[in-house]
Every structure is written in C-alpha cells, then in structure tokens.
Amino acid sequence: MNSKIATLLERADIWQSSAPQQPRHSVATRYDLLDSALHQGGWPTKALTELLCDQPGSGELQLFMPAIKKLCRPGRQLIFISPPQQPYSPALQQAGISPEQVLVI
C-alpha cells in the first residue's frame, strides 16, 4: 500500500469497519448499551457529534450530560450549534457548568 495512504488511514478521525481498532479518545455515556453501539465505545472527544431526534426537547441532553460534566471543566466552553431549543440552563448549572461557559450559535 502507498505510504501516504497508509499514513492517512492511521488517523483517528477516519474510520474503517475492517481495520483493526486503533486507540481512540472517547468519553463513556454511562449507558452500557449505547457505549457498545458507538464506534469508539463512547462519545468521541476529538469530533463533532450531532444528535438527530424525532421530538427535540424530550430530554436528549441527558445522553451527553456525563460527558459534559467530565469535559467542561472551569475555563472551557460548551458550544451548542443551532440547537432545536434553548439549552436548559438549570440542568447545566446542576452539572457544574456556569452560564458563562455556554455559547449558543
């Protein structure tokens, strides 16, 4: 195989179903069935994740709350891009996320 292609295929952000699993960075969802279905065994930390729902606003943010709690330490921002509804501030504050850390685009 061409060395440039081989190097490209080693990147963590390129997935191949037949390739041996490379060490990946992810955060467990704390839902075992969901973790087993996700390619990296949890939410990827070096990627954009989009959640598509039939009925937005039915509590789907709870799927991300364990990862949000772990990754959004003081000084870091949580960015929502075009959310279908305004993120529920009391839930984020209960998770330890201050309003100043939240950016809605």
C-alpha positions as CSV (number, residue, x, y, z in Angstrom):
1,M,0.0,0.0,0.0
2,N,1.2,3.5,-0.8
3,S,2.8,5.0,2.3
4,K,0.8,8.2,2.1
5,I,-2.5,6.2,2.1
6,A,-1.3,4.1,5.0
7,T,-0.5,7.2,7.0
8,L,-3.9,8.7,6.1
9,L,-5.7,5.5,7.2
10,E,-3.9,5.7,10.6
11,R,-5.7,8.9,11.5
12,A,-8.1,8.7,14.5
13,D,-10.8,10.6,12.6
14,I,-11.0,8.1,9.7
15,W,-13.0,5.0,10.5
16,Q,-12.7,1.7,8.6
17,S,-15.0,-1.1,9.6
18,S,-12.4,-3.8,8.5
19,A,-9.4,-2.0,10.1
20,P,-8.1,-3.1,13.5
21,Q,-9.2,-0.8,16.2
22,Q,-6.8,2.0,17.0
23,P,-6.7,3.6,20.4
24,R,-9.3,6.3,20.4
25,H,-10.2,9.1,22.7
26,S,-13.8,8.9,23.9
27,V,-16.0,9.5,27.0
28,A,-18.3,6.9,28.2
29,T,-22.0,7.8,28.0
30,R,-22.7,5.8,31.2
31,Y,-25.3,3.8,29.2
32,D,-23.7,0.4,28.5
33,L,-25.9,-0.4,25.5
34,L,-25.2,3.0,23.9
35,D,-21.5,2.7,24.6
36,S,-21.4,-0.7,23.0
37,A,-23.1,0.7,19.9
38,L,-20.9,3.7,19.5
39,H,-17.8,3.1,17.4
40,Q,-15.3,4.3,20.0
41,G,-17.1,2.9,23.0
42,G,-18.5,6.4,23.9
43,W,-18.7,9.9,22.6
44,P,-15.6,10.9,20.6
45,T,-13.6,13.7,22.2
46,K,-12.0,14.9,19.0
47,A,-15.0,15.2,16.8
48,L,-18.3,17.0,16.3
49,T,-21.3,15.0,17.4
50,E,-24.8,15.6,16.1
51,L,-27.9,14.0,17.7
52,L,-30.9,13.7,15.5
53,C,-34.3,13.3,17.3
54,D,-37.9,12.9,16.2
55,Q,-39.0,15.1,19.0
56,P,-36.3,17.6,20.1
57,G,-36.6,18.8,23.7
58,S,-37.6,15.5,25.2
59,G,-34.5,15.1,27.5
60,E,-31.9,14.1,24.9
61,L,-29.3,16.4,26.6
62,Q,-29.2,13.8,29.4
63,L,-27.4,11.4,26.9
64,F,-24.5,13.9,26.9
65,M,-24.5,15.1,30.5
66,P,-21.9,12.6,31.8
67,A,-19.5,13.7,29.0
68,I,-20.4,17.4,29.5
69,K,-19.6,17.1,33.2
70,K,-16.3,15.4,32.5
71,L,-15.1,17.6,29.7
72,C,-16.4,21.1,30.6
73,R,-14.0,22.0,33.4
74,P,-13.8,25.6,34.6
75,G,-12.2,27.7,31.8
76,R,-13.6,25.6,29.0
77,Q,-16.6,26.3,26.9
78,L,-19.6,24.3,25.9
79,I,-20.8,25.2,22.4
80,F,-24.2,24.4,21.0
81,I,-24.5,24.9,17.3
82,S,-28.1,25.6,16.1
83,P,-29.8,23.6,18.9
84,P,-33.5,23.0,18.2
85,Q,-34.3,24.6,21.6
86,Q,-32.5,26.8,24.1
87,P,-30.3,24.5,26.3
88,Y,-31.9,24.2,29.8
89,S,-29.7,26.3,32.0
90,P,-30.8,24.8,35.4
91,A,-29.7,21.4,34.2
92,L,-26.4,22.7,33.0
93,Q,-25.8,24.5,36.3
94,Q,-26.7,21.4,38.2
95,A,-23.9,19.6,36.2
96,G,-21.5,22.3,37.3
97,I,-21.5,24.3,34.0
98,S,-21.7,28.1,34.6
99,P,-23.7,30.2,32.2
100,E,-20.5,32.0,31.2
101,Q,-19.2,28.7,29.8
102,V,-22.1,28.2,27.5
103,L,-22.1,29.6,23.9
104,V,-25.1,29.1,21.7
105,I,-24.5,29.7,17.9
